[in-house]
Amino acid sequence: MLYVTPEDYEIAERNGINAENVTQRVYVYGWEIERAITQPLTIRRKVDPLWEEWKQVAEENGVYKSLFNQRIKASGWSPEKAATTPIRNGRPLNTEWTEEEREQARKNGLDKNYMSVVKARIRLGWTREEALRTPILSEDERAKRVAKGTRKYHERRKRGGLNENLRIN
């Protein structure tokens, strides 16, 4: 078993790594001592304050909050690049809803919990009116559509009209 010496802890401290991190790296994660005492700690940035700072620019470029955060956290982009790079095939997404639009959405079962569905529909190319006017499918209707698609798939497969490598649209 590896043993972290007091000298190792001193080296780590000089490198900005506290004893608790060294112990965890070696005894929990199984790192080699050399790596545990020399590899800098990862500094995680809080993204929400950045969103507030870049929100207007991001939305003008069609970038929504979760994409902005993903670009920074997962892809390592700078906040400026994350906010100013438009989404692929995207257009600015105006998510300010008028009172009439909110009322229309409510009538169609699209309360505030479903407005992300409306936004997604708009990103897919639906008009605002279509996205707000079209109700969410009931569970029964979703099940019927799945069953219909499954039947269609098997019928085509029986007739030999389905290449195994292709999906039915």
C-alpha positions as a Python dict, from the first residue, in 0.01 Angstrom:
ca = {
    (1, 'M'): (0, 0, 0),
    (2, 'L'): (116, 354, -74),
    (3, 'Y'): (212, 578, 214),
    (4, 'V'): (198, 955, 185),
    (5, 'T'): (485, 1101, 384),
    (6, 'P'): (485, 1432, 569),
    (7, 'E'): (726, 1559, 301),
    (8, 'D'): (470, 1468, 34),
    (9, 'Y'): (206, 1671, 217),
    (10, 'E'): (446, 1967, 237),
    (11, 'I'): (513, 1952, -139),
    (12, 'A'): (140, 1935, -203),
    (13, 'E'): (80, 2235, 23),
    (14, 'R'): (339, 2436, -170),
    (15, 'N'): (153, 2339, -489),
    (16, 'G'): (-176, 2467, -346),
    (17, 'I'): (-318, 2121, -268),
    (18, 'N'): (-434, 2061, 88),
    (19, 'A'): (-378, 1739, 284),
    (20, 'E'): (-741, 1632, 257),
    (21, 'N'): (-724, 1642, -123),
    (22, 'V'): (-397, 1448, -128),
    (23, 'T'): (-540, 1178, 101),
    (24, 'Q'): (-855, 1149, -107),
    (25, 'R'): (-663, 1133, -435),
    (26, 'V'): (-428, 859, -313),
    (27, 'Y'): (-645, 644, -86),
    (28, 'V'): (-987, 687, -248),
    (29, 'Y'): (-914, 751, -616),
    (30, 'G'): (-596, 540, -631),
    (31, 'W'): (-373, 811, -780),
    (32, 'E'): (5, 780, -772),
    (33, 'I'): (153, 1004, -501),
    (34, 'E'): (352, 1212, -750),
    (35, 'R'): (36, 1300, -943),
    (36, 'A'): (-167, 1358, -625),
    (37, 'I'): (79, 1615, -489),
    (38, 'T'): (154, 1797, -816),
    (39, 'Q'): (-162, 1806, -1032),
    (40, 'P'): (-343, 2137, -972),
    (41, 'L'): (-696, 2135, -839),
    (42, 'T'): (-972, 2186, -1092),
    (43, 'I'): (-1142, 2517, -1035),
    (44, 'R'): (-1510, 2503, -1114),
    (45, 'R'): (-1673, 2827, -1219),
    (46, 'K'): (-2017, 2920, -1108),
    (47, 'V'): (-2214, 2979, -1425),
    (48, 'D'): (-2536, 3150, -1314),
    (49, 'P'): (-2374, 3490, -1249),
    (50, 'L'): (-2219, 3461, -1594),
    (51, 'W'): (-2563, 3395, -1745),
    (52, 'E'): (-2697, 3714, -1587),
    (53, 'E'): (-2406, 3906, -1733),
    (54, 'W'): (-2433, 3754, -2084),
    (55, 'K'): (-2809, 3680, -2100),
    (56, 'Q'): (-2908, 3960, -2337),
    (57, 'V'): (-2624, 3891, -2583),
    (58, 'A'): (-2688, 3516, -2567),
    (59, 'E'): (-3061, 3547, -2634),
    (60, 'E'): (-2996, 3782, -2927),
    (61, 'N'): (-2793, 3497, -3077),
    (62, 'G'): (-3059, 3234, -3004),
    (63, 'V'): (-2857, 3083, -2718),
    (64, 'Y'): (-3068, 2969, -2425),
    (65, 'K'): (-2946, 2929, -2067),
    (66, 'S'): (-2889, 2551, -2060),
    (67, 'L'): (-2692, 2566, -2387),
    (68, 'F'): (-2487, 2858, -2254),
    (69, 'N'): (-2407, 2660, -1937),
    (70, 'Q'): (-2326, 2344, -2135),
    (71, 'R'): (-2090, 2532, -2364),
    (72, 'I'): (-1899, 2665, -2064),
    (73, 'K'): (-1905, 2358, -1839),
    (74, 'A'): (-1874, 2071, -2086),
    (75, 'S'): (-1698, 2235, -2376),
    (76, 'G'): (-1477, 2479, -2187),
    (77, 'W'): (-1583, 2780, -2395),
    (78, 'S'): (-1534, 3133, -2270),
    (79, 'P'): (-1857, 3309, -2166),
    (80, 'E'): (-1819, 3545, -2463),
    (81, 'K'): (-1789, 3262, -2714),
    (82, 'A'): (-2076, 3072, -2549),
    (83, 'A'): (-2303, 3377, -2574),
    (84, 'T'): (-2207, 3504, -2918),
    (85, 'T'): (-2189, 3179, -3116),
    (86, 'P'): (-2536, 3130, -3265),
    (87, 'I'): (-2693, 2786, -3243),
    (88, 'R'): (-2658, 2569, -3549),
    (89, 'N'): (-2953, 2618, -3784),
    (90, 'G'): (-3094, 2844, -3519),
    (91, 'R'): (-3254, 3178, -3507),
    (92, 'P'): (-3301, 3405, -3210),
    (93, 'L'): (-3555, 3259, -2970),
    (94, 'N'): (-3779, 3528, -2829),
    (95, 'T'): (-3913, 3378, -2508),
    (96, 'E'): (-4093, 3685, -2382),
    (97, 'W'): (-4458, 3583, -2382),
    (98, 'T'): (-4748, 3825, -2410),
    (99, 'E'): (-5042, 3781, -2177),
    (100, 'E'): (-5252, 3661, -2472),
    (101, 'E'): (-4990, 3399, -2559),
    (102, 'R'): (-4975, 3279, -2198),
    (103, 'E'): (-5354, 3251, -2191),
    (104, 'Q'): (-5360, 3059, -2520),
    (105, 'A'): (-5093, 2823, -2385),
    (106, 'R'): (-5291, 2766, -2063),
    (107, 'K'): (-5606, 2684, -2264),
    (108, 'N'): (-5408, 2415, -2447),
    (109, 'G'): (-5265, 2260, -2132),
    (110, 'L'): (-4929, 2434, -2169),
    (111, 'D'): (-4891, 2591, -1828),
    (112, 'K'): (-4562, 2737, -1705),
    (113, 'N'): (-4425, 2383, -1658),
    (114, 'Y'): (-4462, 2317, -2031),
    (115, 'M'): (-4323, 2640, -2174),
    (116, 'S'): (-3994, 2457, -2237),
    (117, 'V'): (-4195, 2237, -2476),
    (118, 'V'): (-4312, 2550, -2657),
    (119, 'K'): (-3954, 2679, -2679),
    (120, 'A'): (-3835, 2344, -2813),
    (121, 'R'): (-4110, 2346, -3075),
    (122, 'I'): (-4001, 2692, -3189),
    (123, 'R'): (-3637, 2575, -3213),
    (124, 'L'): (-3762, 2289, -3431),
    (125, 'G'): (-3909, 2541, -3674),
    (126, 'W'): (-4268, 2570, -3554),
    (127, 'T'): (-4422, 2915, -3560),
    (128, 'R'): (-4493, 3073, -3222),
    (129, 'E'): (-4865, 3040, -3289),
    (130, 'E'): (-4840, 2667, -3376),
    (131, 'A'): (-4620, 2600, -3074),
    (132, 'L'): (-4862, 2772, -2836),
    (133, 'R'): (-5182, 2646, -3001),
    (134, 'T'): (-5096, 2276, -3025),
    (135, 'P'): (-5186, 2094, -2702),
    (136, 'I'): (-4963, 1837, -2537),
    (137, 'L'): (-5063, 1486, -2639),
    (138, 'S'): (-5241, 1284, -2373),
    (139, 'E'): (-5082, 962, -2253),
    (140, 'D'): (-5346, 765, -2445),
    (141, 'E'): (-5276, 956, -2767),
    (142, 'R'): (-4901, 903, -2730),
    (143, 'A'): (-4960, 529, -2675),
    (144, 'K'): (-5186, 513, -2983),
    (145, 'R'): (-4920, 682, -3198),
    (146, 'V'): (-4650, 447, -3073),
    (147, 'A'): (-4874, 145, -3142),
    (148, 'K'): (-4957, 276, -3490),
    (149, 'G'): (-4589, 325, -3569),
    (150, 'T'): (-4505, -20, -3437),
    (151, 'R'): (-4777, -182, -3650),
    (152, 'K'): (-4657, 12, -3955),
    (153, 'Y'): (-4301, -104, -3892),
    (154, 'H'): (-4398, -472, -3865),
    (155, 'E'): (-4628, -456, -4169),
    (156, 'R'): (-4350, -315, -4385),
    (157, 'R'): (-4108, -568, -4244),
    (158, 'K'): (-4342, -858, -4337),
    (159, 'R'): (-4373, -727, -4691),
    (160, 'G'): (-3996, -711, -4717),
    (161, 'G'): (-4005, -337, -4774),
    (162, 'L'): (-3793, -254, -4475),
    (163, 'N'): (-3419, -253, -4486),
    (164, 'E'): (-3302, -361, -4138),
    (165, 'N'): (-3053, -74, -4129),
    (166, 'L'): (-3314, 197, -4192),
    (167, 'R'): (-3574, 347, -3962),
    (168, 'I'): (-3930, 428, -4062),
    (169, 'N'): (-4011, 796, -4057),
}
